[in-house]
C-alpha cells in the first residue's frame, strides 16, 4: 500500500511539474550562431522545452521581436539594439555579456598588414566590403572604424564611406551572393570585394571554407570594441536560468572558445608565449616555451596541399599527445576514456580545429600530430606554435599561432 501511495504521489508531482513547464526561445545576432547554439545544447533545461534558436542581423531581429515574434532572450551584437528593446519596459533587463573585436579578412594578393591597413583600405584599387549599417551592428562598427580613420588621415572617412560595399547583413536587401555558402564566403567566392571588415570571432569559420584568406586584427588606431547585450524579455525561471548559465564560468568559457572576449571569466591574462591547456572541469595550465622545448622533439616532412607549391616542409616540435600528457589533460594509463575525448586547438585569430584523442593515443591510431616550434630548421616566427596534421588532403586543421588547447 505504501509503495502504491508513493507511486501515485510521484506521478502527481511529475504531472504538476510538467503542467508548469515553460518553453524557451532565443533570438540572436548572426555572429553568435555557433556559440549560442552550443550554449543551448549544453544548457540543462530540466522539464522546460527549448525551441530552436533563430539568428540574423541584430537590427532586423530586434524589429522582428518588436513586431510580435515570441522570444524569451535576445542576444544582440551591440548594446544599442538591446537597450532599444528595454526602453519603456520595466519588466525587461539588459546585460552586457561578452565582447568581440573587428578584423579584416583579405585576399593574400593585396598584402594587407596591421601597419599598412589604412593605406590599403584607401587604395582605389582595393574593394572594401562591410555589413549593412542600421540593420547589422557589424556595419555600424565598420562605419565607426571609418570615423577613427579620419583622426589619422583627414578625408579618410568620406572616402571609406563612399567606397564601402554593404554586401551582407541587410536581410532581403542583401541576398546570398552564392547560394549554399555563407554570406561572407560568398563575397569572396563571387569576387565582389578584396577586403571584408567583420568580427574576429567569425574569421575562423570562414577560413575553414576559404583557407587562403588572411585575417588581420585592426591596429590600435582603427580598432573598435564591439560590446554584446543580452535582453531578458521576461522573468520566467527558464529565462533567468539560461541568462545565469551564459554568465557562468562554463558559459563564458564557451564564448571564449568561439573567439569572443568574456567579461565575467576570472582567469589569469593569456600569456604572450607558450600555450594554455585545459581539460573540462579542471584548472587551466600554461606551458611556457621552455617547457615545450624540453619535450621530446619530433621531425617530419609534410607534402604541400594542392595548389601550395611542390616542396615539402620539415616540421619539428613535440607530439600533441606529449603536450597533453605533460599538461595533465590526458592520463596515458586510461586508454578506455581516450576513445570518447576530443581536442579543440584554437589559434590567435579564433580558428579552431578538432581532433579525436584516439587519433593521438599510442594505444589507438598514434598519428604523429604535433605542435611544431620549427619549420625547416628555423624557429616559427615570434615564438608562435603551429598545429601540424599529416596526411590531410587539405591543410584545414593546420592551425597557426596556437594559443589554447581544450580537452572535452
BALOBA-1460 file (C-alpha; in Angstrom, 3 decimals):
// residues 408
<rec num="1" residu="x" x="0.000" y="0.000" z="0.000"/>
<rec num="2" residu="x" x="2.809" y="2.374" z="0.900"/>
<rec num="3" residu="x" x="4.560" y="1.656" z="-2.388"/>
<rec num="4" residu="x" x="1.343" y="2.307" z="-4.291"/>
<rec num="5" residu="x" x="0.770" y="5.610" z="-2.439"/>
<rec num="6" residu="x" x="4.366" y="6.678" z="-3.138"/>
<rec num="7" residu="x" x="3.960" y="5.871" z="-6.821"/>
<rec num="8" residu="x" x="0.713" y="7.872" z="-7.051"/>
<rec num="9" residu="x" x="2.261" y="10.879" z="-5.313"/>
<rec num="10" residu="x" x="5.292" y="10.708" z="-7.632"/>
<rec num="11" residu="x" x="3.060" y="10.677" z="-10.717"/>
<rec num="12" residu="x" x="1.049" y="13.619" z="-9.398"/>
<rec num="13" residu="x" x="4.223" y="15.574" z="-8.645"/>
<rec num="14" residu="x" x="5.606" y="14.883" z="-12.113"/>
<rec num="15" residu="x" x="2.288" y="15.817" z="-13.726"/>
<rec num="16" residu="x" x="2.206" y="19.059" z="-11.774"/>
<rec num="17" residu="x" x="5.773" y="19.884" z="-12.823"/>
<rec num="18" residu="x" x="5.015" y="19.170" z="-16.465"/>
<rec num="19" residu="x" x="1.921" y="21.334" z="-16.291"/>
<rec num="20" residu="x" x="4.049" y="24.280" z="-15.196"/>
<rec num="21" residu="x" x="6.915" y="23.624" z="-17.582"/>
<rec num="22" residu="x" x="7.816" y="26.555" z="-19.823"/>
<rec num="23" residu="x" x="9.140" y="26.852" z="-23.326"/>
<rec num="24" residu="x" x="12.301" y="28.815" z="-24.021"/>
<rec num="25" residu="x" x="13.154" y="30.625" z="-27.256"/>
<rec num="26" residu="x" x="16.265" y="32.637" z="-28.077"/>
<rec num="27" residu="x" x="16.611" y="35.108" z="-30.943"/>
<rec num="28" residu="x" x="20.072" y="36.495" z="-31.524"/>
<rec num="29" residu="x" x="22.770" y="38.040" z="-33.658"/>
<rec num="30" residu="x" x="24.112" y="36.008" z="-36.547"/>
<rec num="31" residu="x" x="27.670" y="36.259" z="-35.233"/>
<rec num="32" residu="x" x="26.524" y="34.305" z="-32.166"/>
<rec num="33" residu="x" x="25.099" y="31.363" z="-34.117"/>
<rec num="34" residu="x" x="27.833" y="28.876" z="-33.219"/>
<rec num="35" residu="x" x="28.371" y="29.997" z="-29.623"/>
<rec num="36" residu="x" x="24.706" y="30.309" z="-28.634"/>
<rec num="37" residu="x" x="23.745" y="27.051" z="-30.345"/>
<rec num="38" residu="x" x="26.489" y="25.348" z="-28.333"/>
<rec num="39" residu="x" x="25.338" y="27.015" z="-25.110"/>
<rec num="40" residu="x" x="21.762" y="25.890" z="-25.735"/>
<rec num="41" residu="x" x="22.997" y="22.352" z="-26.373"/>
<rec num="42" residu="x" x="24.896" y="22.356" z="-23.068"/>
<rec num="43" residu="x" x="22.142" y="24.099" z="-21.069"/>
<rec num="44" residu="x" x="20.308" y="21.743" z="-18.661"/>
<rec num="45" residu="x" x="16.674" y="22.774" z="-19.287"/>
<rec num="46" residu="x" x="15.040" y="20.404" z="-16.794"/>
<rec num="47" residu="x" x="11.399" y="19.928" z="-17.759"/>
<rec num="48" residu="x" x="11.311" y="23.090" z="-19.845"/>
<rec num="49" residu="x" x="11.188" y="22.843" z="-23.629"/>
<rec num="50" residu="x" x="13.939" y="24.633" z="-25.547"/>
<rec num="51" residu="x" x="12.877" y="25.645" z="-29.031"/>
<rec num="52" residu="x" x="15.257" y="26.016" z="-31.957"/>
<rec num="53" residu="x" x="17.023" y="29.404" z="-31.789"/>
<rec num="54" residu="x" x="16.831" y="31.965" z="-34.574"/>
<rec num="55" residu="x" x="19.714" y="34.134" z="-35.742"/>
<rec num="56" residu="x" x="20.193" y="37.089" z="-38.071"/>
<rec num="57" residu="x" x="21.306" y="40.734" z="-38.166"/>
<rec num="58" residu="x" x="20.658" y="42.268" z="-34.741"/>
<rec num="59" residu="x" x="18.674" y="45.245" z="-36.039"/>
<rec num="60" residu="x" x="16.353" y="43.037" z="-38.077"/>
<rec num="61" residu="x" x="15.955" y="40.556" z="-35.225"/>
<rec num="62" residu="x" x="15.038" y="43.412" z="-32.868"/>
<rec num="63" residu="x" x="12.401" y="44.609" z="-35.330"/>
<rec num="64" residu="x" x="11.032" y="41.090" z="-35.519"/>
<rec num="65" residu="x" x="10.603" y="40.943" z="-31.738"/>
<rec num="66" residu="x" x="9.021" y="44.400" z="-31.721"/>
<rec num="67" residu="x" x="6.568" y="43.136" z="-34.351"/>
<rec num="68" residu="x" x="5.435" y="40.367" z="-32.008"/>
<rec num="69" residu="x" x="7.799" y="37.417" z="-32.542"/>
<rec num="70" residu="x" x="7.820" y="35.192" z="-29.471"/>
<rec num="71" residu="x" x="11.157" y="35.162" z="-27.647"/>
<rec num="72" residu="x" x="12.469" y="34.960" z="-24.106"/>
<rec num="73" residu="x" x="16.017" y="36.228" z="-24.652"/>
<rec num="74" residu="x" x="17.506" y="38.455" z="-27.338"/>
<rec num="75" residu="x" x="21.290" y="38.440" z="-27.777"/>
<rec num="76" residu="x" x="22.485" y="41.477" z="-29.725"/>
<rec num="77" residu="x" x="25.887" y="42.184" z="-31.254"/>
<rec num="78" residu="x" x="25.699" y="45.680" z="-29.770"/>
<rec num="79" residu="x" x="24.179" y="47.443" z="-26.783"/>
<rec num="80" residu="x" x="22.067" y="49.931" z="-28.789"/>
<rec num="81" residu="x" x="19.574" y="47.393" z="-30.156"/>
<rec num="82" residu="x" x="19.464" y="45.657" z="-26.769"/>
<rec num="83" residu="x" x="18.694" y="48.918" z="-24.958"/>
<rec num="84" residu="x" x="16.032" y="49.777" z="-27.531"/>
<rec num="85" residu="x" x="14.089" y="46.649" z="-26.539"/>
<rec num="86" residu="x" x="14.355" y="47.537" z="-22.857"/>
<rec num="87" residu="x" x="13.307" y="51.191" z="-23.173"/>
<rec num="88" residu="x" x="9.842" y="51.678" z="-21.700"/>
<rec num="89" residu="x" x="9.634" y="48.055" z="-20.498"/>
<rec num="90" residu="x" x="10.321" y="47.882" z="-16.785"/>
<rec num="91" residu="x" x="9.976" y="44.094" z="-16.796"/>
<rec num="92" residu="x" x="12.921" y="43.656" z="-19.174"/>
<rec num="93" residu="x" x="16.620" y="43.574" z="-18.295"/>
<rec num="94" residu="x" x="19.723" y="44.096" z="-20.419"/>
<rec num="95" residu="x" x="23.084" y="42.513" z="-19.551"/>
<rec num="96" residu="x" x="26.456" y="43.189" z="-21.188"/>
<rec num="97" residu="x" x="27.649" y="39.577" z="-21.543"/>
<rec num="98" residu="x" x="30.649" y="39.499" z="-23.921"/>
<rec num="99" residu="x" x="32.862" y="41.469" z="-26.279"/>
<rec num="100" residu="x" x="34.265" y="40.949" z="-29.746"/>
<rec num="101" residu="x" x="36.905" y="42.534" z="-31.939"/>
<rec num="102" residu="x" x="36.939" y="43.720" z="-35.527"/>
<rec num="103" residu="x" x="39.272" y="42.155" z="-38.077"/>
<rec num="104" residu="x" x="39.900" y="42.479" z="-41.789"/>
<rec num="105" residu="x" x="39.623" y="39.348" z="-43.933"/>
<rec num="106" residu="x" x="41.531" y="39.847" z="-47.157"/>
<rec num="107" residu="x" x="42.821" y="38.167" z="-50.258"/>
<rec num="108" residu="x" x="46.544" y="37.465" z="-49.829"/>
<rec num="109" residu="x" x="47.294" y="39.268" z="-53.100"/>
<rec num="110" residu="x" x="46.733" y="42.718" z="-51.578"/>
<rec num="111" residu="x" x="49.413" y="42.202" z="-48.912"/>
<rec num="112" residu="x" x="47.348" y="43.509" z="-46.002"/>
<rec num="113" residu="x" x="49.098" y="44.025" z="-42.647"/>
<rec num="114" residu="x" x="48.362" y="45.990" z="-39.480"/>
<rec num="115" residu="x" x="50.942" y="48.584" z="-40.473"/>
<rec num="116" residu="x" x="49.560" y="49.282" z="-43.959"/>
<rec num="117" residu="x" x="45.870" y="48.681" z="-43.282"/>
<rec num="118" residu="x" x="44.583" y="52.233" z="-43.659"/>
<rec num="119" residu="x" x="46.592" y="52.804" z="-46.846"/>
<rec num="120" residu="x" x="45.291" y="49.559" z="-48.350"/>
<rec num="121" residu="x" x="41.689" y="50.349" z="-47.389"/>
<rec num="122" residu="x" x="42.008" y="53.754" z="-49.050"/>
<rec num="123" residu="x" x="43.627" y="52.344" z="-52.187"/>
<rec num="124" residu="x" x="41.159" y="52.952" z="-55.073"/>
<rec num="125" residu="x" x="42.020" y="49.522" z="-56.483"/>
<rec num="126" residu="x" x="41.041" y="47.701" z="-53.270"/>
<rec num="127" residu="x" x="37.347" y="46.875" z="-52.906"/>
<rec num="128" residu="x" x="36.145" y="47.041" z="-49.283"/>
<rec num="129" residu="x" x="33.024" y="45.166" z="-48.142"/>
<rec num="130" residu="x" x="31.125" y="45.659" z="-44.885"/>
<rec num="131" residu="x" x="27.891" y="44.583" z="-43.309"/>
<rec num="132" residu="x" x="24.844" y="46.854" z="-43.571"/>
<rec num="133" residu="x" x="24.755" y="49.790" z="-41.103"/>
<rec num="134" residu="x" x="21.500" y="50.116" z="-39.192"/>
<rec num="135" residu="x" x="20.366" y="46.565" z="-39.891"/>
<rec num="136" residu="x" x="23.523" y="44.924" z="-38.550"/>
<rec num="137" residu="x" x="25.891" y="46.289" z="-35.880"/>
<rec num="138" residu="x" x="28.780" y="44.851" z="-37.906"/>
<rec num="139" residu="x" x="28.129" y="47.632" z="-40.421"/>
<rec num="140" residu="x" x="27.850" y="50.249" z="-37.684"/>
<rec num="141" residu="x" x="31.196" y="49.131" z="-36.263"/>
<rec num="142" residu="x" x="32.772" y="49.414" z="-39.733"/>
<rec num="143" residu="x" x="31.500" y="52.986" z="-40.008"/>
<rec num="144" residu="x" x="32.977" y="53.671" z="-36.557"/>
<rec num="145" residu="x" x="36.318" y="52.452" z="-37.921"/>
<rec num="146" residu="x" x="35.968" y="54.936" z="-40.784"/>
<rec num="147" residu="x" x="35.378" y="57.714" z="-38.252"/>
<rec num="148" residu="x" x="38.558" y="56.747" z="-36.413"/>
<rec num="149" residu="x" x="40.437" y="56.771" z="-39.715"/>
<rec num="150" residu="x" x="39.544" y="60.453" z="-40.076"/>
<rec num="151" residu="x" x="41.624" y="61.292" z="-36.994"/>
<rec num="152" residu="x" x="44.634" y="59.634" z="-38.628"/>
<rec num="153" residu="x" x="44.223" y="60.933" z="-42.175"/>
<rec num="154" residu="x" x="41.839" y="63.844" z="-42.899"/>
<rec num="155" residu="x" x="39.347" y="62.960" z="-45.620"/>
<rec num="156" residu="x" x="39.646" y="59.223" z="-44.979"/>
<rec num="157" residu="x" x="36.161" y="58.920" z="-43.506"/>
<rec num="158" residu="x" x="34.363" y="60.288" z="-46.546"/>
<rec num="159" residu="x" x="36.486" y="58.199" z="-48.886"/>
<rec num="160" residu="x" x="35.849" y="54.965" z="-46.997"/>
<rec num="161" residu="x" x="32.118" y="55.557" z="-46.572"/>
<rec num="162" residu="x" x="31.842" y="56.296" z="-50.271"/>
<rec num="163" residu="x" x="33.717" y="53.198" z="-51.430"/>
<rec num="164" residu="x" x="32.398" y="50.723" z="-48.786"/>
<rec num="165" residu="x" x="30.158" y="47.977" z="-50.199"/>
<rec num="166" residu="x" x="27.453" y="46.835" z="-47.714"/>
<rec num="167" residu="x" x="27.090" y="43.353" z="-49.190"/>
<rec num="168" residu="x" x="25.819" y="41.367" z="-46.186"/>
<rec num="169" residu="x" x="23.627" y="41.820" z="-43.112"/>
<rec num="170" residu="x" x="20.752" y="43.643" z="-44.795"/>
<rec num="171" residu="x" x="18.222" y="40.833" z="-44.884"/>
<rec num="172" residu="x" x="16.282" y="40.723" z="-48.159"/>
<rec num="173" residu="x" x="18.266" y="43.714" z="-49.411"/>
<rec num="174" residu="x" x="21.494" y="41.683" z="-49.366"/>
<rec num="175" residu="x" x="20.643" y="38.140" z="-50.512"/>
<rec num="176" residu="x" x="23.322" y="35.443" z="-50.525"/>
<rec num="177" residu="x" x="25.728" y="36.038" z="-53.364"/>
<rec num="178" residu="x" x="26.469" y="32.303" z="-53.658"/>
<rec num="179" residu="x" x="23.566" y="30.009" z="-52.693"/>
<rec num="180" residu="x" x="24.615" y="27.300" z="-50.280"/>
<rec num="181" residu="x" x="27.574" y="29.290" z="-48.961"/>
<rec num="182" residu="x" x="27.881" y="31.678" z="-46.038"/>
<rec num="183" residu="x" x="27.264" y="35.362" z="-46.657"/>
<rec num="184" residu="x" x="30.886" y="36.438" z="-46.210"/>
<rec num="185" residu="x" x="32.286" y="33.426" z="-48.066"/>
<rec num="186" residu="x" x="30.025" y="34.405" z="-50.970"/>
<rec num="187" residu="x" x="31.547" y="37.892" z="-51.097"/>
<rec num="188" residu="x" x="34.948" y="36.393" z="-51.905"/>
<rec num="189" residu="x" x="33.766" y="33.436" z="-53.999"/>
<rec num="190" residu="x" x="31.721" y="35.794" z="-56.186"/>
<rec num="191" residu="x" x="34.724" y="38.158" z="-56.362"/>
<rec num="192" residu="x" x="32.787" y="41.182" z="-55.076"/>
<rec num="193" residu="x" x="35.473" y="42.513" z="-52.727"/>
<rec num="194" residu="x" x="39.126" y="42.239" z="-51.735"/>
<rec num="195" residu="x" x="38.729" y="43.063" z="-48.028"/>
<rec num="196" residu="x" x="35.835" y="42.432" z="-45.634"/>
<rec num="197" residu="x" x="35.583" y="44.182" z="-42.268"/>
<rec num="198" residu="x" x="33.910" y="41.903" z="-39.767"/>
<rec num="199" residu="x" x="34.089" y="40.184" z="-36.411"/>
<rec num="200" residu="x" x="37.298" y="38.406" z="-35.456"/>
<rec num="201" residu="x" x="35.217" y="35.624" z="-33.891"/>
<rec num="202" residu="x" x="33.794" y="34.711" z="-37.310"/>
<rec num="203" residu="x" x="37.113" y="34.579" z="-39.153"/>
<rec num="204" residu="x" x="37.999" y="31.019" z="-38.126"/>
<rec num="205" residu="x" x="34.802" y="29.547" z="-39.567"/>
<rec num="206" residu="x" x="35.182" y="31.498" z="-42.811"/>
<rec num="207" residu="x" x="38.805" y="30.459" z="-43.246"/>
<rec num="208" residu="x" x="37.838" y="26.814" z="-42.917"/>
<rec num="209" residu="x" x="35.943" y="27.300" z="-46.169"/>
<rec num="210" residu="x" x="38.493" y="29.686" z="-47.723"/>
<rec num="211" residu="x" x="41.866" y="28.905" z="-46.082"/>
<rec num="212" residu="x" x="43.835" y="31.192" z="-48.414"/>
<rec num="213" residu="x" x="42.267" y="34.313" z="-46.900"/>
<rec num="214" residu="x" x="44.352" y="36.213" z="-44.372"/>
<rec num="215" residu="x" x="42.829" y="37.572" z="-41.180"/>
<rec num="216" residu="x" x="44.343" y="40.760" z="-39.751"/>
<rec num="217" residu="x" x="43.160" y="42.356" z="-36.480"/>
<rec num="218" residu="x" x="42.684" y="46.107" z="-36.758"/>
<rec num="219" residu="x" x="45.574" y="48.249" z="-35.490"/>
<rec num="220" residu="x" x="45.062" y="50.229" z="-32.297"/>
<rec num="221" residu="x" x="44.341" y="53.478" z="-34.133"/>
<rec num="222" residu="x" x="41.404" y="51.944" z="-36.020"/>
<rec num="223" residu="x" x="40.174" y="49.346" z="-33.541"/>
<rec num="224" residu="x" x="36.688" y="49.455" z="-32.028"/>
<rec num="225" residu="x" x="35.397" y="47.210" z="-29.242"/>
<rec num="226" residu="x" x="32.043" y="45.587" z="-30.052"/>
<rec num="227" residu="x" x="30.036" y="45.093" z="-26.843"/>
<rec num="228" residu="x" x="27.234" y="42.499" z="-26.887"/>
<rec num="229" residu="x" x="23.973" y="42.877" z="-24.964"/>
<rec num="230" residu="x" x="21.612" y="40.145" z="-23.737"/>
<rec num="231" residu="x" x="17.987" y="41.158" z="-23.124"/>
<rec num="232" residu="x" x="15.826" y="39.155" z="-20.729"/>
<rec num="233" residu="x" x="12.386" y="39.728" z="-22.212"/>
<rec num="234" residu="x" x="10.558" y="38.207" z="-19.228"/>
<rec num="235" residu="x" x="11.181" y="36.810" z="-15.764"/>
<rec num="236" residu="x" x="10.320" y="33.166" z="-16.476"/>
<rec num="237" residu="x" x="12.501" y="30.827" z="-14.392"/>
<rec num="238" residu="x" x="13.962" y="29.214" z="-17.519"/>
<rec num="239" residu="x" x="14.880" y="32.662" z="-18.889"/>
<rec num="240" residu="x" x="16.686" y="33.585" z="-15.686"/>
<rec num="241" residu="x" x="18.424" y="30.212" z="-15.535"/>
<rec num="242" residu="x" x="19.703" y="30.494" z="-19.099"/>
<rec num="243" residu="x" x="20.976" y="34.037" z="-18.504"/>
<rec num="244" residu="x" x="22.809" y="32.820" z="-15.387"/>
<rec num="245" residu="x" x="24.236" y="29.934" z="-17.425"/>
<rec num="246" residu="x" x="25.605" y="32.343" z="-20.063"/>
<rec num="247" residu="x" x="27.266" y="34.425" z="-17.337"/>
<rec num="248" residu="x" x="28.663" y="31.380" z="-15.516"/>
<rec num="249" residu="x" x="32.250" y="30.198" z="-15.921"/>
<rec num="250" residu="x" x="31.058" y="27.433" z="-18.226"/>
<rec num="251" residu="x" x="29.071" y="29.838" z="-20.377"/>
<rec num="252" residu="x" x="31.822" y="32.413" z="-20.565"/>
<rec num="253" residu="x" x="34.353" y="29.693" z="-21.417"/>
<rec num="254" residu="x" x="32.172" y="28.577" z="-24.323"/>
<rec num="255" residu="x" x="32.036" y="32.151" z="-25.621"/>
<rec num="256" residu="x" x="35.807" y="32.377" z="-25.360"/>
<rec num="257" residu="x" x="36.165" y="29.105" z="-27.277"/>
<rec num="258" residu="x" x="34.201" y="30.669" z="-30.143"/>
<rec num="259" residu="x" x="36.529" y="33.660" z="-30.328"/>
<rec num="260" residu="x" x="34.674" y="36.135" z="-28.095"/>
<rec num="261" residu="x" x="36.181" y="38.062" z="-25.191"/>
<rec num="262" residu="x" x="34.370" y="37.040" z="-21.993"/>
<rec num="263" residu="x" x="33.503" y="39.755" z="-19.488"/>
<rec num="264" residu="x" x="32.842" y="37.506" z="-16.489"/>
<rec num="265" residu="x" x="35.616" y="34.912" z="-16.543"/>
<rec num="266" residu="x" x="38.181" y="35.133" z="-13.754"/>
<rec num="267" residu="x" x="41.424" y="33.646" z="-15.020"/>
<rec num="268" residu="x" x="44.979" y="34.889" z="-15.492"/>
<rec num="269" residu="x" x="45.632" y="37.021" z="-18.539"/>
<rec num="270" residu="x" x="46.627" y="34.968" z="-21.550"/>
<rec num="271" residu="x" x="50.412" y="34.688" z="-21.631"/>
<rec num="272" residu="x" x="52.262" y="36.130" z="-24.572"/>
<rec num="273" residu="x" x="54.130" y="32.902" z="-25.296"/>
<rec num="274" residu="x" x="53.503" y="29.199" z="-24.867"/>
<rec num="275" residu="x" x="50.063" y="27.629" z="-24.794"/>
<rec num="276" residu="x" x="47.153" y="27.199" z="-22.358"/>
<rec num="277" residu="x" x="45.926" y="23.617" z="-21.967"/>
<rec num="278" residu="x" x="42.732" y="22.762" z="-20.117"/>
<rec num="279" residu="x" x="40.631" y="19.664" z="-19.628"/>
<rec num="280" residu="x" x="36.994" y="20.466" z="-19.000"/>
<rec num="281" residu="x" x="36.322" y="20.566" z="-15.275"/>
<rec num="282" residu="x" x="39.994" y="21.054" z="-14.362"/>
<rec num="283" residu="x" x="42.099" y="24.188" z="-13.919"/>
<rec num="284" residu="x" x="43.862" y="25.572" z="-16.988"/>
<rec num="285" residu="x" x="47.620" y="25.068" z="-17.217"/>
<rec num="286" residu="x" x="50.100" y="27.252" z="-19.049"/>
<rec num="287" residu="x" x="53.005" y="25.513" z="-20.763"/>
<rec num="288" residu="x" x="55.695" y="28.147" z="-21.417"/>
<rec num="289" residu="x" x="58.090" y="27.872" z="-24.381"/>
<rec num="290" residu="x" x="60.908" y="26.357" z="-22.311"/>
<rec num="291" residu="x" x="58.577" y="23.576" z="-21.115"/>
<rec num="292" residu="x" x="57.552" y="22.790" z="-24.684"/>
<rec num="293" residu="x" x="61.159" y="22.763" z="-25.869"/>
<rec num="294" residu="x" x="62.006" y="20.310" z="-23.087"/>
<rec num="295" residu="x" x="59.556" y="17.759" z="-24.504"/>
<rec num="296" residu="x" x="60.917" y="15.168" z="-26.931"/>
<rec num="297" residu="x" x="61.081" y="16.763" z="-30.414"/>
<rec num="298" residu="x" x="59.612" y="15.012" z="-33.428"/>
<rec num="299" residu="x" x="60.577" y="15.867" z="-37.008"/>
<rec num="300" residu="x" x="58.550" y="15.014" z="-40.091"/>
<rec num="301" residu="x" x="58.209" y="16.163" z="-43.687"/>
<rec num="302" residu="x" x="54.742" y="17.188" z="-44.873"/>
<rec num="303" residu="x" x="53.817" y="17.321" z="-48.543"/>
<rec num="304" residu="x" x="52.158" y="20.604" z="-49.583"/>
<rec num="305" residu="x" x="48.394" y="20.829" z="-50.041"/>
<rec num="306" residu="x" x="47.215" y="21.030" z="-53.665"/>
<rec num="307" residu="x" x="47.945" y="24.459" z="-55.104"/>
<rec num="308" residu="x" x="50.509" y="25.348" z="-52.419"/>
<rec num="309" residu="x" x="53.747" y="24.575" z="-54.257"/>
<rec num="310" residu="x" x="55.767" y="21.401" z="-54.690"/>
<rec num="311" residu="x" x="58.329" y="21.494" z="-51.889"/>
<rec num="312" residu="x" x="57.709" y="19.503" z="-48.728"/>
<rec num="313" residu="x" x="58.017" y="21.278" z="-45.365"/>
<rec num="314" residu="x" x="60.003" y="19.859" z="-42.477"/>
<rec num="315" residu="x" x="58.355" y="20.494" z="-39.130"/>
<rec num="316" residu="x" x="59.895" y="19.910" z="-35.698"/>
<rec num="317" residu="x" x="58.254" y="20.038" z="-32.293"/>
<rec num="318" residu="x" x="56.644" y="17.855" z="-29.633"/>
<rec num="319" residu="x" x="53.818" y="15.480" z="-30.421"/>
<rec num="320" residu="x" x="50.440" y="16.830" z="-29.377"/>
<rec num="321" residu="x" x="49.983" y="13.683" z="-27.288"/>
<rec num="322" residu="x" x="53.104" y="14.555" z="-25.266"/>
<rec num="323" residu="x" x="51.887" y="18.137" z="-24.807"/>
<rec num="324" residu="x" x="48.546" y="16.939" z="-23.446"/>
<rec num="325" residu="x" x="50.121" y="14.417" z="-21.070"/>
<rec num="326" residu="x" x="52.679" y="16.974" z="-19.872"/>
<rec num="327" residu="x" x="49.811" y="19.338" z="-19.020"/>
<rec num="328" residu="x" x="47.938" y="16.585" z="-17.183"/>
<rec num="329" residu="x" x="44.998" y="16.834" z="-19.582"/>
<rec num="330" residu="x" x="45.259" y="13.155" z="-20.563"/>
<rec num="331" residu="x" x="46.004" y="10.113" z="-18.404"/>
<rec num="332" residu="x" x="48.011" y="7.641" z="-20.531"/>
<rec num="333" residu="x" x="47.061" y="4.852" z="-18.116"/>
<rec num="334" residu="x" x="43.355" y="5.168" z="-19.036"/>
<rec num="335" residu="x" x="43.028" y="4.140" z="-22.701"/>
<rec num="336" residu="x" x="39.302" y="3.426" z="-22.301"/>
<rec num="337" residu="x" x="38.481" y="7.108" z="-21.791"/>
<rec num="338" residu="x" x="40.578" y="8.208" z="-24.749"/>
<rec num="339" residu="x" x="38.076" y="6.923" z="-27.297"/>
<rec num="340" residu="x" x="35.412" y="9.487" z="-26.352"/>
<rec num="341" residu="x" x="37.518" y="12.593" z="-25.761"/>
<rec num="342" residu="x" x="38.177" y="15.360" z="-28.279"/>
<rec num="343" residu="x" x="40.817" y="18.073" z="-28.515"/>
<rec num="344" residu="x" x="39.982" y="21.634" z="-29.642"/>
<rec num="345" residu="x" x="43.006" y="23.596" z="-30.835"/>
<rec num="346" residu="x" x="42.466" y="27.368" z="-31.096"/>
<rec num="347" residu="x" x="44.624" y="29.878" z="-32.956"/>
<rec num="348" residu="x" x="45.139" y="33.536" z="-32.079"/>
<rec num="349" residu="x" x="42.687" y="34.543" z="-34.831"/>
<rec num="350" residu="x" x="39.908" y="32.323" z="-33.454"/>
<rec num="351" residu="x" x="40.437" y="29.496" z="-35.957"/>
<rec num="352" residu="x" x="39.552" y="26.144" z="-34.360"/>
<rec num="353" residu="x" x="40.395" y="22.562" z="-35.349"/>
<rec num="354" residu="x" x="39.023" y="19.459" z="-33.609"/>
<rec num="355" residu="x" x="40.900" y="16.171" z="-33.243"/>
<rec num="356" residu="x" x="39.849" y="12.913" z="-31.588"/>
<rec num="357" residu="x" x="42.158" y="11.860" z="-28.750"/>
<rec num="358" residu="x" x="42.151" y="8.335" z="-30.198"/>
<rec num="359" residu="x" x="43.938" y="9.749" z="-33.262"/>
<rec num="360" residu="x" x="46.830" y="10.763" z="-30.998"/>
<rec num="361" residu="x" x="46.916" y="7.907" z="-28.498"/>
<rec num="362" residu="x" x="49.714" y="5.307" z="-28.776"/>
<rec num="363" residu="x" x="47.030" y="2.766" z="-27.808"/>
<rec num="364" residu="x" x="44.993" y="3.552" z="-30.929"/>
<rec num="365" residu="x" x="45.859" y="5.430" z="-34.158"/>
<rec num="366" residu="x" x="49.073" y="7.018" z="-32.825"/>
<rec num="367" residu="x" x="49.111" y="9.641" z="-35.597"/>
<rec num="368" residu="x" x="52.145" y="11.972" z="-35.356"/>
<rec num="369" residu="x" x="50.094" y="15.138" z="-34.973"/>
<rec num="370" residu="x" x="52.402" y="17.723" z="-33.484"/>
<rec num="371" residu="x" x="52.698" y="21.211" z="-32.086"/>
<rec num="372" residu="x" x="55.567" y="22.485" z="-34.208"/>
<rec num="373" residu="x" x="58.085" y="25.028" z="-32.942"/>
<rec num="374" residu="x" x="60.397" y="24.934" z="-36.005"/>
<rec num="375" residu="x" x="59.917" y="24.951" z="-39.786"/>
<rec num="376" residu="x" x="62.779" y="23.744" z="-41.986"/>
<rec num="377" residu="x" x="65.173" y="24.121" z="-39.064"/>
<rec num="378" residu="x" x="64.151" y="27.690" z="-38.230"/>
<rec num="379" residu="x" x="62.023" y="28.705" z="-35.250"/>
<rec num="380" residu="x" x="58.433" y="29.527" z="-36.181"/>
<rec num="381" residu="x" x="58.168" y="33.371" z="-36.246"/>
<rec num="382" residu="x" x="57.666" y="35.239" z="-32.969"/>
<rec num="383" residu="x" x="57.797" y="32.033" z="-30.934"/>
<rec num="384" residu="x" x="54.361" y="31.013" z="-32.192"/>
<rec num="385" residu="x" x="53.182" y="27.406" z="-32.433"/>
<rec num="386" residu="x" x="51.750" y="25.531" z="-35.405"/>
<rec num="387" residu="x" x="49.459" y="22.511" z="-35.299"/>
<rec num="388" residu="x" x="50.667" y="20.037" z="-37.937"/>
<rec num="389" residu="x" x="48.332" y="17.231" z="-39.026"/>
<rec num="390" residu="x" x="49.977" y="14.831" z="-41.509"/>
<rec num="391" residu="x" x="48.068" y="13.020" z="-44.231"/>
<rec num="392" residu="x" x="45.438" y="15.722" z="-44.822"/>
<rec num="393" residu="x" x="44.208" y="16.364" z="-48.365"/>
<rec num="394" residu="x" x="43.667" y="19.989" z="-47.364"/>
<rec num="395" residu="x" x="45.534" y="21.811" z="-44.639"/>
<rec num="396" residu="x" x="42.248" y="22.702" z="-42.922"/>
<rec num="397" residu="x" x="43.407" y="21.543" z="-39.488"/>
<rec num="398" residu="x" x="46.779" y="23.264" z="-39.714"/>
<rec num="399" residu="x" x="46.208" y="25.894" z="-37.031"/>
<rec num="400" residu="x" x="48.582" y="28.852" z="-36.989"/>
<rec num="401" residu="x" x="49.642" y="30.668" z="-33.797"/>
<rec num="402" residu="x" x="48.151" y="28.131" z="-31.393"/>
<rec num="403" residu="x" x="47.248" y="29.786" z="-28.086"/>
<rec num="404" residu="x" x="44.860" y="27.338" z="-26.451"/>
<rec num="405" residu="x" x="44.088" y="23.604" z="-26.333"/>
<rec num="406" residu="x" x="40.930" y="22.231" z="-24.711"/>
<rec num="407" residu="x" x="40.107" y="18.590" z="-23.995"/>
<rec num="408" residu="x" x="36.439" y="17.636" z="-23.682"/>
